[in-house]
Amino acid sequence: VLISLRRIKVNTIDFSRGVPAVKSFPMEKLAEAMQRAFEKHGATMLQYGSAMGFLPLREWIAQWQQCSVEEVLISNGSLQILDFFCEAMLNSGDTVFVESPTYDRTLTILRRRGINIVGIPLQEDGPNIEVLLESLERVHPAFFYIIPYFQNPTGITWSRAKRFQVADLARSHGFTIFEDSPYRFLRYRGMEEEAFSNIAPDRVLRISSFTKLIAAGIRVGFLLADSDIIQKVGKVAGDTYISPCFVSQAMVFEWCQADLLGAQLVHLRQLYSDRLDACLRALDEFLPDCVVARPEGGFFVSLWLPKGVSGESVRSAADSHGVVLTDGRGFFPNPEDGQNFLRLPFCALPPEDIREGVRRLAHIIHDHGV
Ligand SMILES: Cc1ncc(COP(=O)(O)O)c(C=O)c1O
C-alpha cells in the first residue's frame, strides 16, 4: 500500500486548473521588455496614473483591435473588469443571462452582488435559442454574458448562425452582449467564426486578456466598449485602486511593441495543439461516448459522465487514483445540473500525462457503473 501511495503521490495528474503551461512563458523576452520599460517609462510606471490604464498600451490595443483609445480600459486581469462593470451597471435584483454551464468565477461575482442569474443551456453550437427566447419573454436581462470562443468550461465555440440569431435578439429585445474572450486567439485549426464586433457592434462589449497569451501572473486584461461605459467602469476602477499596475502594463507594452505577439501565438498554437490532440485521442480511445464537443482551440475539453455514474463518487475515486478533478456543479447557475459534468483543462499538462489521466479516469468511470 505504501509503495502504491508513494507512486500515486509523485504522479498526480491535475485536471482541476485552467492555467497556461509554465513552458509557454516568454521569460527572457519579458525580462528584456521589463528592462526597456524601466529605461523608457520608469517615472511614469512607478507613479500613480490613469485608472484607464497605461496610455501607450491602451494606444497599442486600440490599434490592434481597430477601435479608438477612448474605447479601451486596462485592468489587473479581465475578471476584475467584470466585477467593476457589475459595480458600475447593476443593482441587486437585476437579471443577467449566462450560458449554462459558464465560467465559475463569473457566477461567484454575480451571486455576491445579489444578481438574478438565468442560465441558457449551451448546445454544441451555442446557446439554446428556444430557451433564450422563452427567457426573454419572462424577464429583461441587463446583459447576456457569453464566452463564444472555446468556452470555459465546455470548449464550445458558437456557430455563425447562432451569433447572428443572438445579435438579432439583442437588437429586438434591447439587451447588451457581454463577450468574454480570453481564448479567442488560441485557435489551433479551422476557421475563425465571425466576431460579434462585426455582427453587432452596437450591442456588444468585450473583455479579453494577455494572461493566456503571455503569462497569467502579469494580470493584464482589457475592456473594449463605448467611451461612456469606459468612463463609468474607469470611475469604479479609480475608486477601488487609484490606478492599476503600470509596471506590468509597461512591460507588456514594450513586449508588444517589439512585435513579439505573433511569434508567441505561433508558439502557443504548436504547444497546445499537441496537447489538445493528445486529449481528444485519449478520449476517443478510452471514453468515446462522453465528449461534449471537439474544440479546435482554447484550454478545455469537457465530458458528460454516462448515465448512472455519479460525479461525486468518480471525483473521490479519482483522488485516490492520483487524478484531481473539479466539481462540475460549480459551473452551473443551478448546481445540480452539473452533477455529471467534468471539465478537462489540457494546456498545462504534457501529452503523456493527459493520456494517462484520461486512461485512469476511464478506468474509474467503468468501475463506477459502466
Ligand atoms: C472565461 C474567462 N474569463 C476570465 C478569466 C480571467 O482572466 P484574467 O486572468 O484576465 O483575469 C478566465 C480565466 O481563466 C476565463 O476562463
The ligand as an ORCA input file, in Angstrom:
! r2SCAN-3c Opt
* xyz 0 1
  C     -13.725     32.886    -19.402
  C     -12.708     33.532    -18.546
  N     -12.828     34.831    -18.241
  C     -11.922     35.465    -17.483
  C     -10.825     34.791    -16.967
  C      -9.877     35.540    -16.100
  O      -8.893     36.107    -16.859
  P      -7.818     37.128    -16.250
  O      -6.639     36.313    -15.865
  O      -7.566     38.093    -17.346
  O      -8.464     37.799    -15.052
  C     -10.660     33.440    -17.247
  C      -9.507     32.714    -16.682
  O      -9.442     31.527    -16.635
  C     -11.625     32.792    -18.054
  O     -11.532     31.492    -18.369
*
